[in-house]
């Protein structure tokens, strides 16, 4: 198993735009950075699960800040938001997808 490169999995990308002011304001308002690591992960997951409604965005290729602004998403776009929030609070992450035939 390949070792996780923390810097690579903490980097901002076009989709994972966690330095966007809306994402930073959310993280700060919830005090997410102050939680223990496991609690940070749980809080991010619950926030997106419970507060971002299910719905189809214009595209899967929209940024996390766009998903947050929309207030809804489906599996791919909610995952983008979860990942951006995790990286914003210092939790390295990546996605591993699969196709089911």
Secondary structure, 3 states (H helix, E strand, C coil): CCCCCCCHHHCCCCCCCCCCHHHHHHHHHHCHHHCCHHHHHHHHHHHHHHHCEECCCCCCCCCHHHHHHHCEECHHHHHHHHHHHHHHCCCCCCCCCCCCC
